[in-house]
């Protein structure tokens, strides 16, 4: 996936991805700084806590826009298959970890780590899926 850099859909995907991740970093820094230095409460605290999640939700839109704009069926197929494998791996890993938490008391898995785990599995699955088409 995303190997044809002359492809307009890929260029737009990369630009949107970069902008979304820049907002993610900015929102994390702002939220942490405000919580550490000002200890907000009430609605402001809830808003600041949710703020870094908004770019992650935006990434889901970026994925969908890429799929809608990509004209190359092979690239779209690789993207979707990689997402499906990553979804399955993430569901399997978090389910197994959940049972481990309940029965043998391993450390709790923070929910904010699930999207990075999904991206990790996506990178692995994309590499494996792409190898099939070489």
N, C-alpha and C positions, 0 to 999 in steps of 0.2 A: 504494500500500500504506500501511497504518497512517494513513489519513486520518480514519477514524471513531473519534474519541477516546472516544465513549460506549460503544464496543464493549468488553465485559469481557475478551475475548481480547487485544485491543490494550493495554488497561491492564496486564494481567498481563505481557505481552511487554515493555512499557516498564519496568516495575518490575524484572523479572528482568534485563533488559539493563543497567539502571543499577547494580544490585547486583553483577553480574558485572564490569562495567567498574571499579567501585570496588575490588573485590578485585584486579583486574589492576593498577591503579595502586599499590595498597598493596604487592602482592607484588613489583612492579618496584622500588619504592623500598627495600623491605627487602633484597631480593637484592643490589642494587647497593651499598647501604650496607655490608652485611656483607662483600661481596667487596672493597670498597675499604679498609675499616678493619680487617678481621680475616683476610683471605686464607685462607678455609677450605680444607680438603683432604678427600679421601676421600668418604665417603658424604654428609657434610654439604654439600660442594661440589656434588655431583650433585643432591641434593635442592633446594638453593637455586637451581641453574641451571634446574631443571624447574619450580619454583614459579610463575613468571609465565606459563607455558604452560597451567597448569590452568584459569584463567578463560577462555582462548581455547577450550579443549576444552568448557568449560561453555557458551560461546556457541553451539556447535553443538547442544547439548541445548536451549538456549533457542529456537533456530530451529525445531527439531523439535517442541517443545511448542507453539509458536505455531501451526504448521501443523495439529497434532492438535486444537487447541482452537478454531481459527477456523471459524466456521459459514458465513461469507459466501464463497461459491464464487469470486466475482470477486476478492476480496482475496487468497484463497489462490492463485488462478491467477496474479495479478500477482506475488506473493511468489515462487512457484516459477519462473515464467518469468524473473524478474530474477536469481534465483540461478543458473539455467542459463546465461543470457547472461554473467554474471559468471564462472562456472566456465570457460566457453569462452574468454573474454577473458584470464583469468589463465593458463590453460594455454597459450594462443597466445603471450602476452607472455613467459612464463618459458621456453618452448621456443625462441623466437627469441633471447632474451637468452643462453640456454645455448649456442646455436650461435655467437653473437657472441663469447662468452667463449672458446670453443674455437679459433676461427679468426682473430679479429682482436684478441683480448686486451683487450676492454673490462673495466672494473672488475667484480669479482665481486659478484653479487647475494646478499646475506645472506638466508638462509632465513627469518629472523624477519620479513622484509618481505613475504612472500608473502600472509599473511592481511590485513595492511593494504591491499595491492594488490587483493586480492579484494574487500574492503569498498569501496574506491574505485570499482572497476568495477561493483559492485553498486549503489552510489548513482547512477551514471550510467545504468545499465540500468533501474533502477526508475523514474527520471524519464522515460526514453524510453517504457517500456512503459505507464506511467500516462497519458502524453499521448495514446496511442491510444484511451483510454476516456473522454476528455473530451467 
